[in-house]
Amino acid sequence: EGFYQHKHLVPLFTFSPAVGCVQHVALTRALVFCLAFTVNLCFPLQLGTSNISSSRFVINTLESRTLIMRMLIKCADVSNPCRPLELYIEWAHRISKEYADQTDDEKEKGLPVVMPLFDRKNLNIPKSQVSFIDYFITDMLSSWDEFAVLPNLINHLEKNFEYWKKLSENN
């Protein structure tokens, strides 16, 4: 039984790039790779061997496959810094607005402010993006890149970091 016989995976690859669902070939490749190991953990991926390994990784246990899927989902969740700059700028503004709205709502209801960095009075999008990339994204995506090999995404990440860093230094 081969990989392509699992028809339940087919709809995942019919998303339109124009909608932005699958933006990067490298991310798509990583998604295919991880789905093959995690969607149905009962079957080995047919790539000539039932255990996939490299000099650094052996992927033949439920735990390793689960870890891979969790890492994929986390990286996808925070992947905006790895998009082309124009898209990333748009999404940085959208997420900042969402967080600022949340902060406004928390203040209005007398709740503790969870993300004071996104208070509209002090909001600095370049600074928030530099911090986000520096403290959360770079190490995580670099580790993921060692596994999935995503040079285009890492390249976007580095260029985007420099863009936001220059803006934050000029403010």
C-alpha positions as CSV (number, residue, x, y, z in Angstrom):
1,E,0.0,0.0,0.0
2,G,1.6,3.2,-1.1
3,F,1.4,6.8,0.1
4,Y,-0.8,8.0,-2.8
5,Q,-3.4,5.4,-2.0
6,H,-4.3,7.3,1.1
7,K,-6.8,9.5,-0.6
8,H,-7.7,11.4,2.6
9,L,-4.5,13.5,2.1
10,V,-5.4,14.7,-1.4
11,P,-7.6,17.6,-0.3
12,L,-4.7,19.1,1.6
13,F,-2.9,19.7,-1.7
14,T,-5.7,21.4,-3.6
15,F,-5.5,24.8,-1.8
16,S,-4.9,27.7,-4.0
17,P,-1.6,29.6,-3.6
18,A,-3.5,32.8,-4.4
19,V,-5.4,32.3,-1.2
20,G,-2.2,32.0,0.7
21,C,-2.8,28.5,2.1
22,V,0.4,26.9,0.7
23,Q,2.8,29.7,0.0
24,H,6.2,28.0,-0.1
25,V,7.3,24.9,-1.9
26,A,9.7,24.1,1.0
27,L,6.9,24.4,3.5
28,T,4.7,22.2,1.3
29,R,7.5,19.6,1.1
30,A,7.9,19.6,4.9
31,L,4.1,19.3,5.3
32,V,4.0,16.3,3.0
33,F,7.0,14.7,4.8
34,C,5.4,15.2,8.2
35,L,1.9,14.2,7.2
36,A,3.3,11.0,5.7
37,F,4.6,10.1,9.2
38,T,1.8,11.4,11.3
39,V,-1.6,11.3,9.7
40,N,-1.8,7.6,9.9
41,L,0.8,6.3,12.3
42,C,0.0,2.7,11.5
43,F,1.6,2.6,8.1
44,P,5.2,3.2,7.1
45,L,5.8,5.7,4.3
46,Q,6.9,3.8,1.2
47,L,10.2,5.3,0.3
48,G,12.1,2.1,0.0
49,T,12.4,1.5,3.7
50,S,10.0,1.3,6.6
51,N,12.3,3.2,8.9
52,I,13.4,6.6,7.8
53,S,16.7,7.8,9.2
54,S,19.6,10.1,8.6
55,S,22.8,10.7,10.4
56,R,20.9,12.8,12.9
57,F,17.3,11.5,13.0
58,V,15.6,8.1,13.3
59,I,11.8,8.4,12.7
60,N,10.3,5.1,13.5
61,T,8.4,5.6,16.7
62,L,5.1,7.0,17.6
63,E,6.8,9.5,19.9
64,S,9.2,10.8,17.2
65,R,6.4,11.1,14.7
66,T,4.2,12.9,17.2
67,L,7.0,15.3,18.0
68,I,7.5,16.1,14.3
69,M,3.8,16.9,13.8
70,R,3.7,19.1,16.9
71,M,6.8,20.9,15.7
72,L,5.3,21.4,12.2
73,I,2.1,22.8,13.6
74,K,4.0,25.2,16.0
75,C,6.3,26.4,13.2
76,A,3.3,26.8,10.8
77,D,1.5,28.8,13.6
78,V,4.2,31.3,13.9
79,S,5.6,31.3,10.4
80,N,4.7,34.8,9.3
81,P,8.3,36.0,9.7
82,C,9.2,33.4,7.1
83,R,6.9,34.8,4.4
84,P,8.0,37.2,1.7
85,L,8.4,40.7,3.2
86,E,5.2,42.2,1.7
87,L,3.0,39.5,3.1
88,Y,4.8,39.5,6.5
89,I,4.3,43.3,6.9
90,E,0.6,42.9,6.2
91,W,0.3,40.0,8.7
92,A,2.5,41.8,11.3
93,H,0.0,44.8,11.2
94,R,-3.0,42.4,11.4
95,I,-1.7,40.6,14.4
96,S,-0.7,43.8,16.1
97,K,-4.2,45.2,15.6
98,E,-5.7,42.0,17.0
99,Y,-3.5,42.1,20.1
100,A,-4.1,45.8,20.5
101,D,-7.9,45.2,20.3
102,Q,-7.5,42.4,22.9
103,T,-5.6,44.8,25.2
104,D,-8.3,47.4,24.8
105,D,-10.9,44.8,25.6
106,E,-9.0,43.7,28.7
107,K,-8.7,47.3,30.0
108,E,-12.4,48.0,29.3
109,K,-13.4,45.0,31.3
110,G,-11.0,45.6,34.1
111,L,-9.0,42.5,33.4
112,P,-5.3,42.1,33.7
113,V,-3.5,43.2,30.5
114,V,-1.9,40.0,29.2
115,M,0.3,41.7,26.5
116,P,1.2,45.3,27.6
117,L,3.6,45.6,24.7
118,F,0.5,45.9,22.5
119,D,-1.1,48.8,24.4
120,R,-2.0,51.3,21.6
121,K,-0.3,54.1,23.5
122,N,3.1,52.3,23.4
123,L,2.7,50.0,20.4
124,N,5.9,49.8,18.3
125,I,5.4,47.2,15.6
126,P,9.0,47.1,14.4
127,K,10.3,46.6,18.0
128,S,7.6,43.9,18.7
129,Q,8.6,42.0,15.5
130,V,12.4,42.2,16.3
131,S,11.6,40.8,19.8
132,F,9.3,38.1,18.4
133,I,11.9,36.9,15.8
134,D,14.8,37.2,18.2
135,Y,13.3,35.5,21.2
136,F,11.0,33.0,19.7
137,I,11.4,32.3,16.0
138,T,15.0,32.2,15.1
139,D,16.1,29.2,17.2
140,M,12.9,27.3,16.6
141,L,13.0,27.7,12.8
142,S,16.7,27.0,12.7
143,S,16.1,23.7,14.5
144,W,13.3,22.9,12.2
145,D,15.5,23.8,9.2
146,E,18.0,21.2,10.3
147,F,15.2,18.6,10.0
148,A,13.2,19.8,7.1
149,V,15.8,21.8,5.2
150,L,14.0,25.1,4.4
151,P,16.6,27.5,3.1
152,N,14.0,29.8,1.4
153,L,12.1,30.3,4.6
154,I,15.3,30.9,6.6
155,N,16.4,33.4,4.0
156,H,13.1,35.3,4.3
157,L,13.4,35.2,8.1
158,E,16.9,36.8,8.0
159,K,15.9,39.5,5.5
160,N,12.7,40.3,7.4
161,F,14.6,40.5,10.7
162,E,17.0,43.0,9.2
163,Y,14.0,45.0,7.8
164,W,12.3,45.3,11.2
165,K,15.6,45.9,13.0
166,K,16.4,48.9,10.8
167,L,12.9,50.3,11.3
168,S,13.1,49.9,15.1
169,E,16.5,51.6,15.2
170,N,15.2,54.6,13.2
171,N,12.3,55.1,15.7
